[in-house]
């Protein structure tokens, strides 16, 4: 029997890998999965996943020098691809450098200039980064389990950097499952490149080859395992809405939060929506269902919790920047999307899920009551390499308060509006819904 070490350091990885049945399929095919997890001794985790071997694992935490190297790698990477997501993000960072000391500003200006003059600088920095000592001696883990392969999930953060370094040192094949559709284009360079990748869609595969140097036969497209549940029959909309005291006969407007880090002014946009609703812009006053982002600072929404007709829904099992969503959480999110006659969000994966469900959806691209510079505006997200596919497929963006109200009104009148655009998004960005766990 072959053995695979599988790193699952975060709740997001538990959701997208363990709870989708991917490893059960792997085990049934004769492979022994060994989970590297910080929850190896957690009773609840062991109760749920004790059918697999568990190995204690401490995710890597970078030091200041590593952080500087990472930024230098991303700067040298971004200048290669003008108007790419990383270039937009790097220019935004540069626009904020006046907050740093003169010495730091001068240093990063030199790095940018040198990177433009010599593309080889990026490769040199990668070599130096690999040679840097890390805080994990994982050789004992490799000797204990003698893996035939290693599967990593958090490819674009620090968590598995030492693990992938040891794969390279010991010549153990490595595979990374890219967690989300934006990761290949928006999370920077890959610090330690695994031998192969698994991605959601062909756009991601093309991006991995174009910007990260992979050969096409080293990138597999499987769809999205944690979207497989969308292929199952719908549950009762009436029962879902009655839990919140809402009348199922009324259409529901959905507002899916991005969180203050992504859209600091979303409270103002939401206030515009509530005001329009209360003034009769959509006919009778309609219920508005707000689904907060798992990373949202929730107390900022407390002022709306007692507003008549406004429901504030807080995701369960969210901890800081992590979300350990179980199947009930995913079903609840699907029920929320399906319950809405129209929904809106800022640059969210919810757009894809709404398209899978064929529910009218649009994006918000303005900044509440403020006018912001391009590099700080919500509008910049719709130029990002992964997300511009959404408007390209025909999903509209509300660039102003008036457009947000008008789009809401139009979709309430005609739920079939832009149905073809929604089908294009679902097909292009997640492929066939159902069976992705087996394909992966």
C-alpha positions in Angstrom: 0.0 0.0 0.0 1.3 3.4 -0.9 1.3 6.2 1.7 0.5 9.9 1.2 1.2 12.6 3.8 -1.7 15.1 3.6 -1.2 18.5 5.3 -4.5 20.0 6.7 -3.3 22.8 8.9 -6.4 25.1 8.6 -10.2 24.8 8.9 -10.5 25.9 5.3 -8.5 22.7 4.3 -10.7 20.5 6.5 -13.7 21.9 4.6 -12.4 21.6 1.1 -10.5 18.3 1.5 -11.6 16.1 4.4 -15.3 16.8 4.5 -15.7 16.4 0.7 -14.8 12.7 0.7 -11.6 13.2 -1.4 -9.4 11.2 1.0 -12.1 8.5 1.4 -11.9 8.0 -2.4 -8.1 7.9 -2.2 -8.2 5.4 0.7 -10.6 3.1 -1.2 -8.2 3.1 -4.1 -5.4 1.6 -2.0 -3.6 4.7 -0.8 -3.0 5.3 3.0 -3.6 9.0 3.8 -1.7 10.3 6.9 -3.1 13.6 8.1 -0.5 16.2 9.2 -2.6 18.4 11.5 -2.4 20.6 14.6 -5.5 18.9 15.8 -4.1 15.4 16.0 -4.9 15.2 19.7 -8.2 17.1 19.5 -11.1 14.7 20.6 -13.6 16.2 18.2 -11.2 16.0 15.3 -10.2 12.4 16.2 -13.9 11.4 16.4 -14.6 12.8 13.0 -11.4 11.8 11.2 -9.9 9.0 13.3 -10.4 6.6 10.3 -7.2 8.1 9.0 -3.7 8.0 10.6 -3.0 11.3 12.4 0.4 13.0 12.8 0.9 16.1 15.0 1.9 19.1 12.8 2.8 22.7 13.7 2.2 25.1 10.9 5.2 27.3 10.1 5.3 30.9 11.3 7.7 33.1 9.4 10.2 35.5 10.9 10.9 39.1 9.8 13.6 38.1 7.3 11.3 35.6 5.6 8.6 38.3 5.4 11.1 40.6 3.6 12.1 37.9 1.2 8.5 37.1 0.5 7.7 40.7 -0.4 10.9 41.0 -2.6 9.8 37.8 -4.4 6.4 39.2 -5.1 7.8 42.6 -6.2 10.2 40.9 -8.6 7.4 38.6 -9.8 4.7 41.3 -10.3 6.8 43.5 -12.7 6.9 40.6 -15.2 3.1 40.8 -15.7 1.8 44.4 -16.3 -1.9 44.8 -15.5 -2.0 41.4 -13.8 -3.5 41.1 -10.4 -0.1 41.1 -8.7 1.0 44.2 -10.6 -2.2 46.0 -9.5 -1.6 44.9 -5.9 2.1 45.9 -6.1 1.3 49.3 -7.4 -1.3 49.8 -4.6 1.4 48.8 -2.1 3.8 51.3 -3.7 1.2 54.0 -3.5 1.1 53.5 0.3 4.9 53.4 0.8 4.9 57.1 1.8 3.8 55.7 5.2 7.1 53.9 5.5 10.5 55.4 6.2 12.7 56.9 3.5 15.1 54.0 3.8 12.4 51.4 3.2 10.9 53.4 0.3 14.3 53.6 -1.3 15.0 49.9 -0.8 11.8 48.8 -2.5 12.3 51.3 -5.3 15.7 49.6 -5.9 14.1 46.1 -5.9 11.5 47.2 -8.4 14.1 48.8 -10.7 16.5 45.8 -10.5 13.6 43.4 -11.2 12.6 45.3 -14.4 16.3 45.4 -15.5 17.0 41.8 -14.8 14.3 39.1 -14.7 16.9 36.7 -13.3 16.7 38.5 -10.0 13.5 36.6 -9.2 15.1 33.2 -9.7 18.1 34.3 -7.6 15.8 35.3 -4.8 13.9 32.0 -5.0 17.2 30.1 -4.7 18.2 32.2 -1.6 14.8 31.7 -0.1 15.1 27.9 -0.4 18.5 28.0 1.3 17.1 29.9 4.3 16.8 27.8 7.5 13.3 26.9 8.6 11.9 26.1 12.0 10.9 22.6 11.3 13.0 19.4 11.2 10.5 17.1 9.5 13.0 14.5 8.5 11.7 12.2 11.4 8.1 12.4 10.0 9.4 11.3 6.6 11.4 8.5 8.1 8.4 7.3 10.2 5.8 7.2 7.4 8.1 6.8 4.3 5.6 8.6 2.1 5.3 7.9 -1.6 3.9 11.4 -2.1 3.0 14.6 -0.1 -0.2 16.6 -0.6 -0.2 20.2 0.5 -3.2 22.6 0.6 -2.2 26.1 1.7 0.2 26.7 -1.3 0.4 30.5 -1.1 1.1 31.1 2.5 3.9 30.1 4.9 2.2 27.1 6.4 3.7 24.3 4.4 7.0 25.9 3.2 9.2 23.6 5.4 7.2 20.6 4.4 7.7 21.3 0.7 11.4 22.0 1.2 11.8 18.6 2.8 10.0 17.0 -0.1 12.6 18.5 -2.4 15.5 17.6 -0.2 14.3 13.9 0.1 13.1 13.7 -3.5 9.5 12.9 -2.5 6.9 13.9 -5.1 4.7 16.7 -4.0 1.2 17.8 -5.1 -0.7 21.0 -4.0 -4.4 21.4 -4.2 -5.1 25.1 -4.9 -7.7 26.1 -2.3 -9.6 28.8 -4.2 -10.0 30.3 -7.7 -8.2 33.5 -6.9 -5.1 31.9 -5.4 -3.1 31.3 -8.6 -3.3 34.9 -9.7 -3.6 37.0 -6.6 -1.6 35.4 -3.8 1.9 36.0 -5.2 4.7 33.8 -6.3 4.9 30.2 -5.2 7.7 30.1 -2.7 8.5 26.4 -2.9 7.0 25.0 -6.0 5.4 21.5 -5.7 5.7 19.1 -8.6 2.1 19.3 -9.6 -1.1 21.2 -9.0 -4.8 20.5 -8.8 -7.1 23.5 -9.7 -10.8 24.2 -10.2 -10.9 25.3 -13.8 -9.1 25.8 -17.1 -8.5 29.5 -16.4 -6.5 28.6 -13.3 -4.6 26.0 -15.2 -3.6 28.5 -17.9 -2.6 31.0 -15.2 -0.4 28.4 -13.4 1.4 27.7 -16.7 1.7 31.3 -17.8 2.8 32.9 -14.5 4.2 30.1 -12.4 6.1 28.1 -15.0 4.2 24.8 -14.9 4.0 22.5 -17.9 0.3 21.8 -18.7 0.5 18.1 -18.0 1.5 18.9 -14.4 -1.8 20.8 -13.7 -5.0 18.8 -13.3 -8.5 20.4 -13.6 -11.1 18.7 -11.4 -13.8 21.1 -10.5 -14.6 22.1 -6.9 -15.2 19.2 -4.4 -16.8 21.5 -1.7 -19.4 22.5 -4.4 -20.5 18.9 -5.0 -23.4 19.4 -2.6 -24.9 21.9 -5.0 -25.8 18.9 -7.2 -28.2 17.5 -4.6 -31.9 18.3 -4.5 -32.9 21.7 -3.0 -34.3 21.7 0.5 -37.5 23.6 1.4 -37.2 27.4 0.9 -40.4 27.8 3.0 -39.0 26.0 6.0 -35.7 27.9 5.8 -37.4 31.4 5.7 -39.9 30.5 8.5 -37.0 29.8 10.8 -36.3 33.6 10.6 -39.9 34.6 10.8 -40.0 35.6 7.1 -43.0 35.2 4.8 -42.0 32.8 2.0 -44.5 34.5 -0.3 -42.3 37.6 -0.4 -39.1 37.8 -2.5 -35.9 38.2 -0.3 -33.0 40.5 -1.1 -29.6 39.0 -0.2 -26.6 41.0 0.8 -23.4 39.0 1.2 -20.7 40.8 3.1 -17.1 41.0 2.0 -15.7 42.1 5.4 -14.1 45.4 6.3 -10.7 44.3 5.1 -11.9 43.9 1.5 -14.6 46.7 1.4 -14.3 49.1 4.3 -17.4 51.0 3.1 -19.8 48.2 2.7 -21.9 49.4 5.6 -22.6 52.6 3.7 -23.6 50.6 0.6 -25.8 48.4 2.7 -27.4 51.5 4.3 -28.2 52.8 0.8 -30.0 49.5 0.0 -32.0 49.6 3.3 -33.0 53.2 2.7 -34.1 52.5 -0.8 -36.2 49.5 0.4 -37.8 51.5 3.1 -38.7 54.3 0.7 -40.5 51.9 -1.6 -37.9 51.6 -4.4 -38.8 47.9 -4.8 -42.6 48.2 -4.3 -43.6 46.8 -0.9 -40.9 46.8 1.7 -39.0 43.5 1.3 -37.0 41.4 3.8 -33.2 41.8 3.4 -31.0 38.8 4.4 -27.4 39.7 5.3 -24.9 36.9 5.3 -21.7 38.1 7.0 -18.3 37.0 5.8 -16.7 34.4 8.1 -13.8 36.9 8.8 -16.1 39.8 9.5 -15.8 41.8 12.7 -19.4 41.2 13.7 -20.1 43.8 16.3 -20.1 46.5 13.6 -23.4 45.0 12.3 -25.1 45.1 15.7 -26.9 48.4 14.8 -28.8 46.5 12.1 -29.8 43.5 14.1 -33.1 44.9 15.5 -34.0 46.7 12.3 -37.5 45.5 11.1 -37.1 43.3 8.0 -33.3 42.9 8.3 -31.8 39.5 9.2 -28.1 39.4 10.1 -26.7 35.9 9.6 -23.4 35.0 11.2 -21.5 32.0 9.9 -20.9 29.2 12.5 -17.4 27.8 13.3 -15.6 31.0 12.1 -12.4 31.7 14.1 -10.4 34.7 13.2 -9.2 34.3 9.7 -10.2 30.7 9.5 -13.6 28.9 8.8 -13.9 25.3 9.8 -17.2 24.8 7.9 -19.0 21.5 8.3 -21.6 20.0 6.0 -24.4 21.7 7.9 -22.7 25.1 7.4 -22.4 24.5 3.7 -26.0 23.4 3.4 -27.1 26.5 5.3 -25.1 28.8 2.9 -26.7 27.0 -0.1 -30.2 27.5 1.4 -29.4 31.2 2.0 -28.4 31.7 -1.7 -31.4 29.8 -3.0 -33.8 31.7 -0.7 -32.8 35.1 -2.3 -34.7 36.5 -5.3 -31.6 38.6 -6.0 -28.3 39.1 -4.2 -25.2 41.3 -4.3 -21.7 41.2 -3.1 -18.2 42.6 -3.5 -15.8 40.3 -5.4 -17.0 37.1 -3.7 -17.1 33.4 -4.6 -20.8 33.7 -3.7 -21.2 35.0 -7.2 -20.2 31.6 -8.6 -22.5 29.8 -6.1 -25.4 32.0 -7.1 -24.8 31.2 -10.7 -24.7 27.5 -10.0 -28.1 27.9 -8.3 -29.3 30.2 -11.2 -30.2 33.0 -8.8 -29.9 36.6 -10.0 -26.7 38.2 -8.7 -24.6 41.2 -9.3 -21.5 42.8 -7.9 -20.9 46.1 -6.1 -18.1 48.3 -7.4 -18.5 51.6 -5.6 -17.3 52.9 -2.3 -20.4 54.0 -0.3 -20.4 57.7 0.4 -16.8 58.2 -0.5 -14.8 58.7 -3.7 -11.5 56.8 -3.4 -8.4 56.6 -5.5 -8.4 53.8 -8.0 -5.9 51.7 -6.1 -8.1 51.8 -2.9 -11.5 51.6 -4.6 -13.7 48.5 -4.7 -13.6 49.0 -8.4 -10.1 47.6 -8.6 -11.2 44.1 -7.8 -13.0 43.8 -11.2 -9.7 44.2 -13.0 -8.2 41.2 -11.1 -7.2 38.4 -13.4 -9.5 35.8 -11.8 -12.5 38.0 -11.2 -12.7 40.0 -14.4 -14.0 36.7 -15.9 -17.3 37.3 -14.0 -18.2 40.6 -15.8 -16.8 39.2 -19.0 -19.4 36.5 -18.8 -22.1 39.1 -18.4 -22.7 39.5 -14.6 -23.2 43.2 -14.1 -21.3 45.5 -11.7 -23.1 48.3 -9.9 -20.7 51.3 -10.1 -23.0 53.6 -8.1 -25.8 53.7 -5.6 -28.3 54.3 -8.3 -27.1 51.3 -10.4 -27.3 49.1 -7.3 -30.9 50.1 -6.7 -31.8 49.8 -10.4 -30.2 46.3 -10.8 -32.0 45.1 -7.7 -35.3 46.3 -9.1 -34.7 44.8 -12.6 -33.9 41.3 -11.2 -36.9 41.4 -8.9 -39.1 42.1 -11.9 -37.5 39.5 -14.1 -35.6 36.6 -12.4 -34.7 35.1 -15.8 -32.7 38.2 -16.7 -29.0 37.2 -17.5 -29.7 33.5 -17.1 -27.3 32.7 -19.9 -24.6 34.8 -18.2 -25.0 32.8 -15.0 -24.7 29.5 -16.9 -21.5 30.8 -18.5 -20.0 31.6 -15.1 -20.9 28.2 -13.6 -19.5 26.3 -16.6 -16.3 28.3 -16.9 -15.3 28.6 -13.3 -16.3 25.4 -11.7 -17.1 22.9 -14.5 -19.6 20.1 -13.9 -21.1 20.3 -10.5 -20.9 17.0 -8.7 -18.3 14.3 -8.8 -15.3 16.6 -8.3 -14.2 14.6 -5.2 -13.8 11.5 -7.4 -12.0 13.5 -10.1 -9.6 15.0 -7.7 
